[in-house]
């Protein structure tokens, strides 16, 4: 039985506000959850909370004897009034309280409601190296993230490689005088480098590292934010959708990109399908803004995998429904953070519970990102 619910506003990683829920079951089992947010939400995301929301819809849950599915169904039915950050915070807090009540880990609790029967794998982390797009509007439209994918090694080794390479990049950029800051996800903001120079920079790092076979370039185009009425504004030049498709194919072939996220706006469905047909088998197309973690937008012939962002859909159960269908189609999952995070590490437990292929938690800077790295280290029970 839900004996107490508290909703509070806390700070997020960009100095704004986030919502946190605290739930108590049977007057003794507690759980806390907080929802992240985005600098700019996608068109298909569910509504966020207004500053004034109908609190009576939350407090109607007091005294209810309820499970995760019933709770999340109630939250989903009222998401237009409450907003997806309130519903997600409550849903995550309840999940943690239930895991405490059942005296099991959060991972095992999530597995019990997801019914994951697969063997656990080592998640492949994807980290930002260069940030642009909405993080750096001065560029006149650019790649949101040019990233590094680290795969086929255990997580401890992945973390060590990530830290070594990230520090190496920072030192080089600082000496060259091209580093101008760090973006929300801890990717580097730079000046004086073209996109081709950024790709070449990362390729050189990969080729000259001892882990060349484990590393590759990943890209988040975030094309929804580049789309205008006239086409795609990319580095101050306008491209028609077919022209933009040709440009992306050229980048993929030249720089051996293996992961391509959100290459087009969600309305340019013909280009999604065309690129999916033309792209080489070594490169995976991943959908984010297109699908917004919602079943109604799930399509097989536009992408090889889907980003999983709980905040886009608003509850634990709706997230797991999406994951289940993605996996039934034989497609990949990538659990992802948001630009304005909290210290909440729920997505780490989620990623392991669903046996996610990839995970994006940012680079190893800023407390909110480091918390998630450390949570994964603990969940993998890594020992010296």
C-alpha positions in Angstrom: 0.0 0.0 0.0 1.2 3.5 -0.8 1.4 5.2 2.5 3.2 8.5 1.5 4.1 10.4 -1.6 6.3 13.5 -1.8 7.0 15.6 -4.9 9.9 18.1 -4.8 11.8 20.2 -7.2 15.6 19.6 -7.3 18.4 20.9 -9.4 19.5 19.3 -12.6 23.0 19.3 -14.2 22.4 22.5 -16.1 21.3 24.6 -13.2 17.6 24.2 -14.0 15.0 22.3 -12.0 13.9 18.7 -12.1 11.2 16.8 -10.4 11.9 14.2 -7.7 9.4 11.8 -6.1 9.7 9.9 -2.9 7.3 7.1 -2.1 6.8 5.0 1.0 5.1 1.6 1.0 3.4 0.1 4.1 5.0 2.9 6.2 8.5 1.4 5.9 9.7 0.8 2.4 11.1 3.9 0.7 12.0 4.7 -2.9 13.2 7.9 -4.6 13.3 8.8 -8.3 14.1 11.9 -10.3 13.5 12.7 -14.0 16.0 14.3 -16.3 15.1 16.7 -19.0 16.4 17.9 -22.4 17.7 21.2 -23.6 15.2 21.0 -26.4 12.6 18.2 -26.4 11.6 16.4 -29.5 8.3 16.9 -31.2 7.1 13.4 -30.4 8.0 13.3 -26.8 5.2 13.2 -24.2 4.3 16.5 -22.5 6.5 17.8 -19.7 5.2 19.2 -16.4 4.0 22.8 -16.1 5.0 24.7 -12.9 1.4 24.2 -11.7 0.1 20.7 -11.9 -3.0 19.0 -10.4 -1.5 17.6 -7.2 -4.8 15.9 -6.3 -4.1 13.4 -9.1 -0.9 12.4 -7.3 -2.4 12.3 -3.8 -5.3 10.1 -5.0 -2.7 7.3 -5.0 -2.3 7.4 -1.2 -3.7 4.3 0.4 -3.9 2.4 -2.8 -2.8 -1.2 -2.9 -1.3 -1.3 -6.3 1.4 -2.9 -8.5 3.8 -1.4 -11.0 1.5 -2.0 -14.0 -1.6 -0.6 -12.4 0.3 2.4 -11.1 1.9 3.2 -14.5 -1.4 2.7 -16.3 -2.9 5.4 -14.0 0.1 7.7 -14.6 0.0 7.2 -18.3 -3.8 7.9 -18.4 -3.1 11.2 -16.6 0.2 12.1 -18.3 -1.3 15.1 -20.1 -2.2 16.7 -16.8 0.8 15.6 -14.8 3.6 15.7 -17.4 6.1 13.0 -18.2 8.7 14.1 -15.7 6.2 13.9 -12.7 4.9 10.5 -13.9 8.5 9.1 -14.5 9.7 10.3 -11.1 6.8 8.6 -9.4 7.1 5.4 -11.5 10.9 5.1 -10.7 10.4 5.9 -7.0 7.7 3.2 -6.8 10.0 0.6 -8.6 12.7 1.3 -6.0 10.3 1.1 -3.1 9.0 -2.3 -4.5 12.5 -3.7 -4.9 13.1 -2.7 -1.2 9.8 -4.3 -0.2 10.6 -7.5 -2.0 14.2 -7.4 -0.7 15.7 -7.7 -4.2 17.9 -5.5 -6.3 16.4 -3.0 -8.6 17.9 -4.9 -11.6 16.2 -8.1 -10.4 12.9 -6.2 -9.8 13.0 -4.8 -13.4 13.9 -8.2 -14.8 10.9 -9.7 -12.9 8.4 -7.3 -14.7 10.3 -7.3 -18.0 10.7 -11.1 -18.0 14.2 -11.0 -19.5 15.4 -14.5 -20.2 18.6 -13.5 -22.1 22.1 -13.9 -20.7 23.6 -10.6 -19.5 26.1 -9.0 -21.9 28.7 -6.3 -21.3 27.1 -3.1 -22.5 29.0 -1.2 -25.1 29.4 2.4 -24.0 29.2 5.3 -26.5 30.8 8.5 -25.4 30.7 12.0 -26.9 34.0 13.5 -28.2 32.9 16.5 -30.1 29.5 18.2 -29.3 27.6 20.6 -31.6 24.0 21.0 -32.8 21.9 22.6 -30.1 24.9 22.6 -27.8 26.7 25.0 -30.1 24.3 27.2 -32.2 27.2 29.3 -33.5 28.2 26.6 -35.9 25.1 27.2 -38.1 23.7 23.7 -37.8 26.1 20.8 -37.0 26.3 17.2 -35.8 24.9 17.0 -32.3 27.5 14.5 -31.2 30.5 12.9 -32.9 31.2 10.0 -30.6 33.4 7.0 -29.9 31.8 3.5 -29.6 33.7 1.0 -27.4 32.7 -2.6 -27.8 33.8 -6.2 -27.4 35.5 -5.7 -24.0 34.4 -5.9 -20.4 33.1 -2.8 -18.8 36.1 -2.2 -16.5 38.4 -2.1 -19.6 35.9 0.1 -21.4 36.0 2.7 -18.7 39.8 2.7 -18.6 40.0 3.1 -22.3 37.3 5.9 -22.2 39.2 7.8 -19.5 42.6 7.5 -21.3 41.3 8.6 -24.7 39.1 11.4 -23.3 42.0 12.8 -21.3 44.2 12.5 -24.3 41.7 14.4 -26.5 41.4 17.2 -23.9 45.2 17.6 -23.6 45.6 17.8 -27.4 42.7 20.3 -27.9 44.0 22.4 -25.0 47.5 22.6 -26.5 46.1 23.4 -29.9 44.0 26.1 -28.5 40.8 24.7 -30.1 38.9 23.7 -26.9 36.4 26.3 -25.9 34.3 24.4 -23.4 32.5 21.2 -22.4 28.8 20.6 -23.5 26.0 19.2 -21.3 27.0 15.6 -21.9 30.7 16.5 -21.5 31.6 16.3 -25.2 34.1 19.0 -26.2 33.0 22.3 -27.8 35.7 23.4 -30.2 36.5 26.3 -32.6 38.6 26.3 -35.7 37.9 22.7 -36.7 35.7 21.6 -39.6 33.6 18.5 -39.3 36.1 16.7 -41.6 38.9 17.6 -39.3 36.9 16.3 -36.3 36.3 13.0 -38.1 40.0 12.7 -39.1 41.0 13.6 -35.5 39.0 10.7 -34.1 40.1 8.3 -36.8 43.7 9.0 -36.1 43.1 8.3 -32.4 41.5 5.0 -33.2 44.2 3.9 -35.7 47.1 4.8 -33.3 45.5 3.2 -30.2 46.1 -0.3 -28.9 42.3 -0.9 -29.1 41.8 -0.2 -32.8 39.6 -3.3 -33.2 37.3 -2.2 -30.3 36.8 1.4 -31.3 34.8 3.1 -34.0 33.1 6.4 -34.8 29.4 6.9 -33.8 27.4 10.0 -34.8 24.2 11.6 -33.5 23.0 13.8 -36.3 19.8 15.0 -34.4 18.4 16.0 -37.8 15.1 17.2 -36.3 17.0 20.2 -35.0 18.6 20.9 -38.4 15.3 20.7 -40.4 13.8 23.9 -41.8 11.0 24.5 -44.3 13.7 24.7 -47.0 15.7 21.6 -46.1 18.5 20.8 -43.7 20.7 23.7 -42.5 24.1 22.0 -42.0 27.2 24.2 -41.3 25.5 27.2 -42.8 24.6 25.4 -46.0 21.2 24.2 -47.1 20.7 20.6 -48.2 17.6 19.0 -49.7 16.7 15.7 -48.0 18.2 13.6 -50.9 21.3 15.8 -50.9 21.7 15.4 -47.1 21.3 11.6 -47.5 24.1 11.5 -50.1 26.3 13.6 -47.7 25.7 11.2 -44.8 26.5 8.2 -47.0 29.8 9.9 -48.1 30.8 10.5 -44.4 29.9 6.9 -43.5 32.1 5.4 -46.3 35.0 7.8 -45.8 35.2 7.8 -42.0 34.0 4.2 -41.3 31.1 5.3 -39.1 29.4 2.3 -37.5 26.6 4.0 -35.6 24.3 6.7 -37.1 21.6 8.2 -34.9 18.6 10.3 -36.2 19.9 11.0 -39.7 16.6 12.7 -40.8 13.6 14.5 -39.4 10.8 12.2 -38.5 8.6 13.5 -41.4 11.3 12.5 -44.0 10.3 8.8 -43.8 11.3 8.1 -47.5 14.9 9.1 -46.7 14.9 7.0 -43.5 13.9 4.0 -45.6 16.2 4.8 -48.5 19.2 5.2 -46.3 18.4 2.0 -44.5 18.4 0.2 -47.8 21.6 1.7 -49.1 23.8 1.7 -46.0 26.6 -0.9 -45.5 26.0 -3.7 -43.1 28.8 -2.5 -40.8 26.8 0.7 -40.0 23.7 0.7 -37.8 21.0 3.4 -38.0 19.5 4.2 -34.6 16.2 6.1 -34.1 15.7 8.5 -31.3 13.5 11.6 -32.0 11.7 9.6 -34.7 10.4 7.0 -32.2 10.6 8.9 -28.8 10.5 5.5 -27.0 6.9 5.0 -28.0 5.3 1.9 -29.6 3.2 3.9 -32.0 6.3 5.0 -33.8 8.1 1.7 -33.9 9.0 0.6 -37.4 11.3 -2.1 -38.5 12.4 -0.9 -42.0 13.7 2.5 -41.0 16.4 1.6 -38.4 18.5 -1.2 -36.9 17.8 -0.1 -33.3 16.1 2.4 -31.1 17.2 4.8 -28.3 15.5 4.2 -25.0 14.8 7.3 -23.0 12.4 6.8 -20.2 11.5 10.5 -20.0 10.2 10.5 -23.6 7.4 8.0 -22.6 7.0 8.7 -18.9 6.8 5.4 -17.0 8.8 2.3 -16.3 6.1 -0.1 -17.8 5.7 1.9 -21.1 9.5 1.9 -21.4 9.7 -1.9 -20.9 6.9 -2.4 -23.5 8.9 -0.5 -26.0 12.0 -2.5 -25.2 10.2 -5.8 -25.5 8.8 -5.0 -29.0 12.2 -3.7 -30.2 13.8 -6.9 -29.1 11.0 -9.1 -30.7 11.8 -7.4 -34.0 15.5 -8.4 -33.5 16.6 -4.8 -33.3 19.2 -3.1 -31.0 18.6 -1.0 -27.9 20.6 2.0 -26.6 19.7 3.3 -23.2 20.4 7.0 -23.1 20.8 9.9 -20.7 19.4 13.4 -21.3 21.2 16.7 -21.6 20.0 17.9 -18.2 20.5 15.0 -15.9 20.2 14.5 -12.2 22.4 12.2 -10.1 19.7 9.5 -10.4 21.2 6.2 -11.8 18.0 4.3 -12.6 19.0 4.0 -16.3 22.0 2.0 -15.4 19.9 -0.7 -13.6 17.5 -0.5 -16.5 20.2 -1.1 -19.1 21.5 -4.2 -17.4 18.0 -5.5 -16.7 17.0 -5.3 -20.4 20.4 -6.5 -21.6 20.9 -3.4 -23.7 23.3 -3.4 -26.6 24.6 0.1 -26.1 24.5 2.9 -23.5 25.1 6.6 -23.6 25.8 8.3 -20.3 28.1 11.0 -21.5 31.8 11.4 -21.0 33.6 10.9 -17.6 33.2 14.5 -16.4 30.5 16.2 -14.2 29.1 14.5 -11.2 25.8 13.4 -12.8 27.7 11.5 -15.5 30.4 10.0 -13.2 27.6 8.8 -10.8 26.3 6.6 -13.7 29.7 5.2 -14.6 30.3 4.3 -10.9 26.8 2.7 -10.7 27.6 0.5 -13.6 31.0 -0.5 -12.1 29.1 -1.5 -8.9 26.4 -3.4 -10.8 29.0 -5.3 -12.7 30.6 -6.0 -9.3 34.0 -5.1 -10.6 36.8 -6.0 -8.3 40.5 -5.1 -8.3 
